[in-house]
Amino acid sequence: MPFAAESGDFDRVDALPDHMTFTILDVFAILFSIGSFLFDIGTDIAVAAFHCLNQDYWYFGLTLAFVMLPTLVMTGISLRWYVVDSREVGSPPTSNCQWIMRIIFLLLQLGPILRYFDSLMYGLKFRQKNNSKETQKKYFQYMVYEDTDAAMLRLFECFMEAAPQLVLQLYILARGNPHSSDDWTVVAQIVAVLASLVSLSWSLVSYHRALRLSLPDKANMTWPGIAIQFIWRFFSIASRVLALALFASEFRFYISIVCCIHWLIMFLWIVSMRTQFCDNKCEELGYNAVLGVMFIFCYFNPVDRPTRKRYTVYYVFIFFENIILMTFWYTHCDDSKWYKTIAMYGHFASFFVGLCVMSVYYLRFHPSRNVVCCRGGDDCDNSSSASEQSKQNQLKHKLHTTNGLWTTQGRLLHPRPAIPTSI
């Protein structure tokens, strides 16, 4: 575990803990998040424009709705967070000019972009060597603060916008669009599909990375681990959306029933996990409902407990559900469609590639570095040894009780690092 504080070094004001780093690769990650967000939204708007030009107003309306509605929700959440932050003691001072910029970006539906820029600014200030170590710690805290907010906003936006958009465009491609007058519409749809798939995969990896940065008792993700997890998410999500889209292409009125039943099962499962993200029961149920939508497409760990059994349950459930969907589609699909066999084999290939890469990630690239295939006893799901877990708990207690910097607090929709009140 890369923690300088483990042996008492945390009390030395002339040394930064080893987990406090901001490298060129971190700058690249933020810039990639900004670029992928803009490219994803841009390609979706372009596809909507093509549908409008082709006088296919039904597809135009759906495509535009899947862009606008999620961004409006994301804007409301982002604004609420800004207001909550402004009331907290120790938060960075916000000038009238900054508030004007926030309002402009929010009106343009670009909420995460400004937070990414703020995170980048604080990260660059953290790297300035002329600052004191305590000031550097403060800037690192603010950088993680904004990065975690942006990552969570992006995560929700992707599963409310990119995921439905991905299924919709694949559905249109599978059915064929008789109103398309040229191949440019198809090209735009394919680019939009790839952009949405990349956005979904990166949003999960980015949030996982940001969350680990915000928790001092967790080891940070390595860059090879980030790349491997991205590949795992890419193929797993691809197989899932392909099954949903192909089934919808033959049973357009039943896909909503399938998704609703799946959501209800996942929602009840998440509630049974007893998540503790929000201050009251209503907000907690709302958070669980949003997670249920995400669970339609992939698994997202909602509680900080061992995940092996839950991953097993989820992927077994998804595998058999996908088999049912693909079987119904294959038996009703016209044999004249050239992609029929390719799609069938491609779905299962993508699913099992995702599982294999996930196994590689947990066995070789997980931050704990000590995940094994099988353990006996009651703690077979633990991802770290008892001695290491004890050290982590001691460090966590030390950080929470003596540092005044690395405490965490609950807030609507996700846990975040508290604003440092004493530096």
KOLRO-348200 format. One line per field, with one value per residue (C-alpha): x, y, z; residue in three letters; chain. Coordinates in steps of 0.25 Angstrom, whole numbers, plus 5000, padded with zeros to 4 digits. Layout:
residues N
c1 <- [X,...]
c2 <- [Y,...]
c3 <- [Z,...]
aa <- [ALA,...]
ch <- [A,...]
***
This chain:
residues 423
c1 <- [5000,5006,5004,5015,5006,5007,5018,5015,5021,5008,5011,5024,5019,5031,5027,5015,5008,5012,4997,4997,5002,4997,5005,5004,4996,4986,4985,4983,4972,4964,4966,4962,4949,4946,4949,4941,4929,4929,4931,4920,4910,4914,4912,4899,4894,4900,4892,4879,4882,4883,4870,4863,4869,4864,4850,4850,4845,4842,4856,4860,4851,4856,4871,4869,4861,4872,4882,4874,4867,4879,4887,4876,4876,4891,4890,4881,4889,4902,4895,4890,4904,4910,4900,4903,4918,4916,4910,4921,4932,4945,4941,4949,4944,4936,4935,4924,4931,4933,4918,4915,4924,4917,4903,4908,4913,4901,4892,4900,4898,4913,4913,4924,4934,4935,4938,4948,4955,4955,4961,4972,4975,4976,4984,4994,4995,4998,5010,5016,5028,5028,5016,5017,5014,5001,4996,5000,4991,4980,4981,4981,4969,4961,4966,4961,4948,4945,4949,4940,4929,4931,4933,4920,4912,4918,4915,4900,4900,4905,4895,4884,4888,4900,4894,4880,4886,4895,4883,4874,4884,4888,4873,4871,4883,4878,4864,4870,4865,4857,4857,4872,4876,4891,4902,4906,4894,4899,4914,4909,4901,4913,4922,4912,4911,4926,4926,4915,4922,4935,4928,4921,4934,4942,4932,4932,4947,4949,4939,4946,4959,4954,4947,4960,4968,4958,4959,4973,4971,4970,4982,4981,4979,4991,4990,4992,4980,4972,4974,4971,4958,4954,4955,4947,4936,4936,4934,4924,4915,4916,4911,4899,4895,4896,4886,4876,4877,4875,4864,4857,4859,4849,4841,4840,4828,4834,4848,4842,4836,4849,4856,4846,4846,4861,4861,4851,4859,4872,4866,4861,4875,4882,4872,4875,4890,4886,4894,4897,4899,4888,4883,4869,4861,4854,4867,4874,4863,4864,4879,4876,4866,4877,4887,4876,4876,4891,4890,4882,4895,4906,4910,4914,4918,4909,4915,4929,4929,4935,4929,4932,4919,4911,4919,4916,4901,4900,4908,4901,4888,4892,4897,4884,4876,4885,4883,4868,4868,4878,4870,4857,4864,4871,4859,4850,4861,4860,4871,4874,4880,4895,4899,4890,4901,4912,4904,4900,4915,4920,4911,4916,4930,4929,4923,4934,4945,4940,4939,4953,4959,4951,4958,4972,4969,4966,4977,4988,4984,4975,4980,4980,4990,4987,4974,4974,4965,4959,4959,4954,4946,4936,4945,4947,4942,4952,4961,4973,4979,4976,4989,4988,4973,4977,4988,4978,4968,4978,4983,4968,4966,4978,4975,4960,4964,4977,4979,4967,4969,4964,4951,4939,4925,4912,4905,4893,4897,4911,4921,4932,4944,4941,4946,4959,4956,4969,4982]
c2 <- [5000,5013,5021,5029,5031,5017,5018,5031,5039,5047,5056,5061,5074,5074,5061,5058,5045,5036,5035,5050,5051,5058,5054,5057,5044,5050,5063,5054,5047,5060,5065,5051,5052,5066,5062,5049,5056,5067,5057,5048,5059,5065,5052,5050,5064,5061,5048,5056,5066,5055,5049,5062,5064,5051,5055,5044,5052,5041,5036,5051,5053,5041,5044,5059,5055,5045,5057,5068,5061,5055,5068,5076,5066,5067,5082,5082,5073,5081,5094,5088,5083,5097,5103,5093,5095,5110,5108,5099,5105,5105,5104,5112,5126,5128,5141,5147,5144,5130,5129,5135,5125,5114,5119,5120,5106,5100,5107,5101,5088,5086,5084,5074,5082,5093,5084,5077,5090,5093,5080,5082,5096,5091,5079,5089,5097,5085,5082,5096,5094,5108,5105,5099,5085,5088,5097,5086,5076,5086,5088,5072,5071,5082,5074,5061,5068,5074,5062,5053,5062,5062,5047,5045,5055,5048,5035,5038,5046,5034,5024,5033,5038,5030,5016,5019,5026,5014,5004,5013,5015,5000,4998,5007,5001,4987,4990,4998,5013,5014,5029,5030,5036,5034,5026,5038,5035,5021,5026,5037,5026,5016,5028,5032,5017,5016,5029,5025,5012,5019,5029,5018,5010,5022,5028,5015,5015,5030,5029,5017,5024,5037,5030,5023,5036,5042,5030,5030,5016,5011,5009,5017,5010,5008,5013,4998,4995,5007,5002,4987,4992,5000,4988,4980,4990,4992,4978,4975,4987,4984,4970,4975,4987,4978,4968,4979,4986,4973,4968,4982,4981,4970,4972,4987,4987,4977,4983,4993,4982,4974,4987,4990,4976,4976,4989,4985,4973,4981,4992,4982,4975,4989,4993,4980,4984,4995,5006,5019,5030,5040,5047,5042,5030,5037,5042,5028,5021,5031,5028,5013,5015,5022,5011,5001,5008,5006,4991,4989,4991,4987,4985,4997,4994,5002,4998,4997,4982,4970,4969,4955,4948,4960,4960,4945,4947,4959,4953,4939,4947,4955,4943,4935,4948,4951,4937,4938,4951,4947,4934,4941,4950,4940,4931,4943,4950,4949,4940,4950,4959,4958,4961,4950,4940,4950,4957,4944,4940,4954,4956,4944,4946,4960,4955,4945,4954,4964,4953,4949,4963,4965,4953,4958,4971,4965,4955,4964,4979,4981,4992,4982,4974,4961,4956,4941,4931,4924,4925,4917,4921,4932,4942,4936,4949,4958,4966,4967,4960,4961,4968,4978,4981,4983,4993,5000,5001,5007,5017,5021,5023,5032,5040,5042,5046,5054,5060,5069,5068,5054,5052,5048,5052,5047,5056,5055,5044,5041,5041,5052,5057,5068,5082,5084,5093,5093,5093]
c3 <- [5000,4996,5008,5015,5027,5030,5040,5046,5034,5032,5044,5037,5030,5021,5014,5005,5006,4994,4989,4987,4972,4960,4948,4933,4931,4941,4932,4920,4928,4930,4916,4911,4919,4914,4899,4900,4907,4896,4885,4890,4891,4877,4870,4876,4872,4858,4857,4861,4850,4840,4844,4843,4829,4825,4830,4840,4851,4861,4861,4862,4874,4881,4879,4883,4895,4900,4899,4905,4917,4923,4922,4929,4940,4941,4941,4953,4961,4958,4962,4975,4978,4975,4985,4996,4994,4995,5009,5015,5024,5018,5003,4993,4991,4979,4972,4964,4951,4955,4958,4944,4938,4945,4941,4926,4926,4933,4923,4912,4918,4920,4935,4936,4927,4937,4948,4940,4938,4952,4956,4945,4951,4965,4961,4954,4966,4974,4966,4968,4977,4983,4991,5005,5007,5015,5003,4993,5002,5001,4986,4985,4993,4984,4972,4976,4981,4967,4960,4968,4966,4951,4950,4957,4948,4936,4941,4943,4930,4922,4927,4925,4911,4905,4909,4903,4891,4889,4889,4880,4869,4869,4868,4856,4849,4852,4846,4835,4832,4820,4820,4819,4806,4807,4815,4823,4833,4835,4837,4847,4855,4855,4860,4870,4875,4877,4884,4894,4896,4899,4908,4916,4918,4922,4931,4940,4940,4943,4954,4960,4959,4965,4977,4980,4980,4990,5000,5007,5012,4997,4988,4975,4962,4953,4938,4933,4942,4937,4923,4926,4933,4921,4912,4922,4922,4907,4904,4915,4912,4897,4898,4907,4898,4886,4892,4896,4883,4874,4883,4882,4866,4866,4879,4880,4889,4899,4901,4911,4919,4919,4924,4934,4940,4940,4947,4958,4961,4962,4970,4980,4981,4983,4994,5001,5001,5010,5003,5011,5002,5005,5018,5017,5013,5001,4995,4997,4990,4978,4978,4978,4966,4958,4961,4956,4943,4942,4946,4933,4926,4935,4950,4959,4973,4982,4995,5000,5003,4996,4982,4977,4981,4975,4962,4961,4963,4954,4942,4943,4943,4931,4923,4924,4921,4909,4904,4905,4898,4887,4885,4883,4873,4865,4863,4858,4850,4835,4829,4819,4828,4826,4841,4847,4850,4852,4863,4870,4871,4873,4885,4892,4888,4894,4907,4910,4906,4916,4927,4923,4924,4937,4943,4938,4944,4958,4958,4953,4952,4964,4973,4985,4977,4985,4980,4978,4970,4983,4998,5008,5020,5023,5018,5004,4997,5004,4995,5005,5015,5030,5034,5022,5025,5040,5035,5026,5037,5046,5036,5033,5048,5049,5036,5041,5055,5054,5041,5039,5024,5019,5026,5017,5018,5012,5002,4992,4982,4986,4997,4995,5003,5013,5010,5018,5030,5036,5028]
aa <- [MET,PRO,PHE,ALA,ALA,GLU,SER,GLY,ASP,PHE,ASP,ARG,VAL,ASP,ALA,LEU,PRO,ASP,HIS,MET,THR,PHE,THR,ILE,LEU,ASP,VAL,PHE,ALA,ILE,LEU,PHE,SER,ILE,GLY,SER,PHE,LEU,PHE,ASP,ILE,GLY,THR,ASP,ILE,ALA,VAL,ALA,ALA,PHE,HIS,CYS,LEU,ASN,GLN,ASP,TYR,TRP,TYR,PHE,GLY,LEU,THR,LEU,ALA,PHE,VAL,MET,LEU,PRO,THR,LEU,VAL,MET,THR,GLY,ILE,SER,LEU,ARG,TRP,TYR,VAL,VAL,ASP,SER,ARG,GLU,VAL,GLY,SER,PRO,PRO,THR,SER,ASN,CYS,GLN,TRP,ILE,MET,ARG,ILE,ILE,PHE,LEU,LEU,LEU,GLN,LEU,GLY,PRO,ILE,LEU,ARG,TYR,PHE,ASP,SER,LEU,MET,TYR,GLY,LEU,LYS,PHE,ARG,GLN,LYS,ASN,ASN,SER,LYS,GLU,THR,GLN,LYS,LYS,TYR,PHE,GLN,TYR,MET,VAL,TYR,GLU,ASP,THR,ASP,ALA,ALA,MET,LEU,ARG,LEU,PHE,GLU,CYS,PHE,MET,GLU,ALA,ALA,PRO,GLN,LEU,VAL,LEU,GLN,LEU,TYR,ILE,LEU,ALA,ARG,GLY,ASN,PRO,HIS,SER,SER,ASP,ASP,TRP,THR,VAL,VAL,ALA,GLN,ILE,VAL,ALA,VAL,LEU,ALA,SER,LEU,VAL,SER,LEU,SER,TRP,SER,LEU,VAL,SER,TYR,HIS,ARG,ALA,LEU,ARG,LEU,SER,LEU,PRO,ASP,LYS,ALA,ASN,MET,THR,TRP,PRO,GLY,ILE,ALA,ILE,GLN,PHE,ILE,TRP,ARG,PHE,PHE,SER,ILE,ALA,SER,ARG,VAL,LEU,ALA,LEU,ALA,LEU,PHE,ALA,SER,GLU,PHE,ARG,PHE,TYR,ILE,SER,ILE,VAL,CYS,CYS,ILE,HIS,TRP,LEU,ILE,MET,PHE,LEU,TRP,ILE,VAL,SER,MET,ARG,THR,GLN,PHE,CYS,ASP,ASN,LYS,CYS,GLU,GLU,LEU,GLY,TYR,ASN,ALA,VAL,LEU,GLY,VAL,MET,PHE,ILE,PHE,CYS,TYR,PHE,ASN,PRO,VAL,ASP,ARG,PRO,THR,ARG,LYS,ARG,TYR,THR,VAL,TYR,TYR,VAL,PHE,ILE,PHE,PHE,GLU,ASN,ILE,ILE,LEU,MET,THR,PHE,TRP,TYR,THR,HIS,CYS,ASP,ASP,SER,LYS,TRP,TYR,LYS,THR,ILE,ALA,MET,TYR,GLY,HIS,PHE,ALA,SER,PHE,PHE,VAL,GLY,LEU,CYS,VAL,MET,SER,VAL,TYR,TYR,LEU,ARG,PHE,HIS,PRO,SER,ARG,ASN,VAL,VAL,CYS,CYS,ARG,GLY,GLY,ASP,ASP,CYS,ASP,ASN,SER,SER,SER,ALA,SER,GLU,GLN,SER,LYS,GLN,ASN,GLN,LEU,LYS,HIS,LYS,LEU,HIS,THR,THR,ASN,GLY,LEU,TRP,THR,THR,GLN,GLY,ARG,LEU,LEU,HIS,PRO,ARG,PRO,ALA,ILE,PRO,THR,SER,ILE]
ch <- [A,A,A,A,A,A,A,A,A,A,A,A,A,A,A,A,A,A,A,A,A,A,A,A,A,A,A,A,A,A,A,A,A,A,A,A,A,A,A,A,A,A,A,A,A,A,A,A,A,A,A,A,A,A,A,A,A,A,A,A,A,A,A,A,A,A,A,A,A,A,A,A,A,A,A,A,A,A,A,A,A,A,A,A,A,A,A,A,A,A,A,A,A,A,A,A,A,A,A,A,A,A,A,A,A,A,A,A,A,A,A,A,A,A,A,A,A,A,A,A,A,A,A,A,A,A,A,A,A,A,A,A,A,A,A,A,A,A,A,A,A,A,A,A,A,A,A,A,A,A,A,A,A,A,A,A,A,A,A,A,A,A,A,A,A,A,A,A,A,A,A,A,A,A,A,A,A,A,A,A,A,A,A,A,A,A,A,A,A,A,A,A,A,A,A,A,A,A,A,A,A,A,A,A,A,A,A,A,A,A,A,A,A,A,A,A,A,A,A,A,A,A,A,A,A,A,A,A,A,A,A,A,A,A,A,A,A,A,A,A,A,A,A,A,A,A,A,A,A,A,A,A,A,A,A,A,A,A,A,A,A,A,A,A,A,A,A,A,A,A,A,A,A,A,A,A,A,A,A,A,A,A,A,A,A,A,A,A,A,A,A,A,A,A,A,A,A,A,A,A,A,A,A,A,A,A,A,A,A,A,A,A,A,A,A,A,A,A,A,A,A,A,A,A,A,A,A,A,A,A,A,A,A,A,A,A,A,A,A,A,A,A,A,A,A,A,A,A,A,A,A,A,A,A,A,A,A,A,A,A,A,A,A,A,A,A,A,A,A,A,A,A,A,A,A,A,A,A,A,A,A,A,A,A,A,A,A,A,A,A,A,A,A,A,A,A,A,A,A,A,A,A,A,A,A,A,A,A,A,A,A,A,A,A,A,A,A,A,A,A,A,A,A]
***
